[in-house]
Amino acid sequence: MDRSATVLIYAINRTAVWWKHLGDNLGFARNVVVTDIRGAGDRDVVDDFYTGYRQQRDLPQAQPAVLTPDDVRDVIARCRLLRWLPERQASAMVIGMEYAFTQVLDQVQPDIVVSLPIDRYVSDVLERLAKRRDIPYVELTASLVSGMSMLMYRGQLVKTAPVPSEETVRHHARAIARPDFTPSYVQTAVRYTTGRWWKTFLYFRLRGVVFKLISWFKRDPLNLHYLDSQSFLGHKPRMADRRIVDMVDWQWRDKLEAFPKDKRIFIGLQLFPEASIDYWLANRDLIDYEDLLVEVAGAFSRAGFLVLVKDHPSQFGFRQCALLDRLLALPNVILMPYEVSGNEAISLVGGNFTLTGTLGLQAALLGLTSISSPAYYTTPDDFLIFDSRAAVAGLPARVQAWPAAASLEQRQERILTHLLQGSFDGNFFSFQRFSADAPDPSAKPLAIELGKQLRILLDRSAPPTHD
């Protein structure tokens, strides 16, 4: 690949300096860091966004220049902010961002675009525009393999490495395929009390007020980063949701014995709203997460299963009680305490349901029947793949008919082989508290390895040469 290629980097709030450090060490002649935060990065899209937004706001009907009307609807449906705004305003914001990034792509003419995993309409719009120009778009994130990073494209693993050696696979399998494995980004155990709930709730209410003032000061009232913190959004908790602390069943262990292990199913609730649900799932029906979970729990309850439900620890102080009320209204549904680990929960059941969470991976590695949507870690025959609302009613029967792994060790090796083909050395978490004056020494090696991966992808996408 010609090293004169240009890399366009989209950086979210407080990552532009880290991304610039990576960009300067990728090994390419040119990199441009673009943000939607005024004054951040090599350039921001704020003024261009408002130019495009005002043009659309005054029209009787939204008129995208590149995206289709269905694209606009899809962008809105997947964004945790836009789906709570009036449709006309949300459409104008999408097309305003379309206008802004069209200016960027016209001027920068990148050969490849890189960002963190798509988690907002801003990067969603950029990816769609890049795709229409046949510009590769990849997302950098942490691998589940310790000390490594990986590239994804809308929840699917981007493989750049050859098949690893059996010795390498077994080494990493020993680390990940164990009952006490926890991804490096999972919060450690704490006490989940009413006091802690109030502390979390009040902090984020105050944060919303502060961000509102900042948005006025920066003349950027529609910025997603600031609007996303506002309490008017429909998924935000209310004071009445403090009762979530009292909804857990502290006698849950006593109820297990009435059900054999193969008639117990675990549903670990994911963060909601959650980017991996909104942007990894191709089927838009599945991103209606709360209704979907009630349907799934109801199907297993009617089939005579005990349904163990546990909330995500990072959701404490953010979850509305309405979902839990609906789940607990079903027979044989138990809400486990926050203090119980997900690893312990899956050790007590025969099956696990998740959409995109890492417990789906852990369940498969431990030999359970793991129901999962197509995700970066799923492999054929090792997961019961779920990708349609129409399939909900049949899940209990499919779980009971699902054959046990002929060899758990071989299943683990297949999954780890798959993950390692998309993983490379590099400390993704070097972005935390990154300073340009004293850069984390692990950031440069990450950049060098990332540059190698990008060149592999560019070589793949380059047209063949002819003598």
QUIQUIVEN-V979167 format. One record per helix or strand of 3 or more residues. SS is the DSSP state (A for helix, B for strand). FROM is the first residue (numbers start at 0). LEN is the number of residues. Records with the same first field share a line. If there is no record, write none. Layout:
SS = FROM-LEN ; FROM-LEN
This chain:
B = 5-5 ; 29-6 ; 111-5 ; 135-7 ; 147-6 ; 263-5 ; 305-5 ; 332-3 ; 350-3 ; 368-4 ; 422-3
A = 15-9 ; 45-12 ; 68-10 ; 81-3 ; 86-22 ; 120-12 ; 165-11 ; 193-24 ; 223-4 ; 238-8 ; 251-7 ; 260-3 ; 274-6 ; 283-4 ; 288-14 ; 312-3 ; 320-8 ; 341-5 ; 357-8 ; 388-13 ; 407-13 ; 427-4 ; 440-21
